[in-house]
Amino acid sequence: MIHEHMETLRTPCPGPSLEEVNRFFIGLDYPLEESEVFFFYYQGLGWRTESGSPLRDWKAAAATWLYNLEN
């Protein structure tokens, strides 16, 4: 049981589609160009963080991305 739980924690979330990312960014009043930069950046990383850890929540990563744009 514990082993199964650990495997779940190691599995990255499947990457979203470009359309999903576009909807998310548009919903927050950001341009499509920025959603595409975000999408292709993380797609190029295999939906992992810069340190190589699996990206578990792409929306949280997108929110951080947008926060960093503003600050």
C-alpha angles and dihedrals in degrees: 000000000000090000091054090050091050091051089053091052092051095050113095119225111261110259117260123243119259088248091057091051091047091053091049094051094043089050088059093045097252123137124261090240090065092048089053092050090051093045097049093042093057093037087057089053090051091248091299131125121258088263091056099254117138113266104237101179117031092183091058089048090050092050090052089047091053093045089054090052090059098041 
